Amino acid sequence: MGTSAGSVNFSIDLNQSPYTALNSPGGAVIKNNVIIVNSGGRFVALSDICTHQGCSVAYNKSSNDFVCPCHGGTYDINGNVLYGPPPAPLKKYTVTQSGSTLTIKG
């Protein structure tokens, strides 16, 4: 049985450590069980909780996808299941940018 992600509403400052990684394409950070990725200039925010058994997924910069280390579930940059046992996509959150501040809601 899968697990579900909760709702979030928080902001981060791209000029503050540990979020400066997001200033570069392929940069990723995790906060509040949300992975935020700079995907070629646009920001994507997804739950880091695998929909299979609740393990934490990790962003794979070289293949631009998310992989669960527990059972090999793989999701694309939009959180859709590519292969493996996950029964549903990762929850996707809305990212808005105002200057150096990103707000993640959903």
C-alpha positions as CSV (number, residue, x, y, z in Angstrom):
1,M,0.0,0.0,0.0
2,G,1.4,3.4,-1.0
3,T,1.7,6.5,1.2
4,S,0.5,10.0,0.4
5,A,2.3,13.3,0.8
6,G,0.9,16.1,2.9
7,S,0.3,19.7,1.9
8,V,3.0,22.3,2.1
9,N,3.4,26.0,2.0
10,F,6.9,27.4,2.6
11,S,9.5,29.7,1.0
12,I,13.2,29.5,0.5
13,D,15.8,32.1,-0.4
14,L,18.1,31.1,-3.3
15,N,20.9,33.3,-1.9
16,Q,21.0,31.4,1.4
17,S,22.9,28.2,2.1
18,P,21.8,25.3,1.7
19,Y,19.6,26.5,-1.2
20,T,22.3,28.0,-3.5
21,A,22.6,24.7,-5.3
22,L,19.3,25.7,-7.0
23,N,21.0,28.5,-8.8
24,S,22.5,26.0,-11.2
25,P,20.7,23.7,-13.7
26,G,20.5,20.3,-12.2
27,G,20.8,21.6,-8.6
28,A,18.5,20.0,-6.1
29,V,17.6,20.4,-2.4
30,I,15.2,18.7,-0.1
31,K,13.1,20.6,2.5
32,N,9.9,19.4,4.3
33,N,9.9,16.2,2.3
34,V,9.9,18.1,-0.9
35,I,12.6,17.9,-3.6
36,I,13.1,21.1,-5.4
37,V,15.1,20.9,-8.7
38,N,16.4,23.5,-11.1
39,S,15.4,21.7,-14.3
40,G,17.1,23.8,-17.0
41,G,16.0,27.2,-15.6
42,R,12.5,26.1,-14.4
43,F,11.9,24.9,-10.9
44,V,10.1,21.7,-10.1
45,A,9.0,20.6,-6.7
46,L,7.9,17.1,-5.9
47,S,7.2,15.0,-2.8
48,D,10.3,12.9,-1.9
49,I,8.0,10.2,-0.6
50,C,7.8,7.2,-2.9
51,T,4.2,6.2,-3.5
52,H,5.1,2.6,-3.2
53,Q,6.2,2.1,0.4
54,G,7.2,5.6,1.5
55,C,11.0,5.5,1.1
56,S,12.7,8.8,0.2
57,V,13.4,9.2,-3.5
58,A,16.5,11.0,-4.8
59,Y,17.1,13.2,-7.8
60,N,19.4,11.8,-10.4
61,K,20.9,14.7,-12.3
62,S,22.5,12.7,-15.1
63,S,19.2,11.1,-16.2
64,N,17.0,14.0,-15.0
65,D,14.7,11.7,-13.0
66,F,13.9,10.5,-9.5
67,V,14.8,7.0,-8.2
68,C,13.7,5.2,-5.1
69,P,16.5,3.2,-3.5
70,C,14.2,0.7,-1.8
71,H,12.7,-1.1,-4.8
72,G,13.9,0.8,-7.9
73,G,10.8,2.9,-8.6
74,T,11.7,5.6,-11.1
75,Y,9.8,8.8,-11.8
76,D,10.3,11.4,-14.6
77,I,11.0,15.1,-13.9
78,N,7.2,15.7,-13.5
79,G,6.8,12.9,-11.0
80,N,5.2,10.4,-13.4
81,V,6.1,6.7,-12.9
82,L,8.5,5.5,-15.5
83,Y,9.0,2.0,-14.1
84,G,9.0,-0.1,-11.0
85,P,6.4,-0.8,-8.3
86,P,5.0,2.7,-7.5
87,P,1.2,2.7,-7.9
88,A,0.9,6.5,-8.5
89,P,3.0,9.6,-9.4
90,L,4.8,11.7,-6.9
91,K,2.8,14.7,-5.6
92,K,3.7,17.8,-7.6
93,Y,3.7,21.2,-5.9
94,T,3.4,24.7,-7.4
95,V,6.6,26.8,-7.4
96,T,6.5,30.6,-7.8
97,Q,9.5,32.8,-7.9
98,S,9.8,36.4,-6.8
99,G,13.4,37.6,-7.1
100,S,15.5,35.2,-5.1
101,T,12.6,33.7,-3.2
102,L,10.8,30.5,-4.2
103,T,7.5,29.7,-2.7
104,I,6.4,26.0,-2.7
105,K,2.7,25.3,-2.2
106,G,0.4,22.4,-2.7
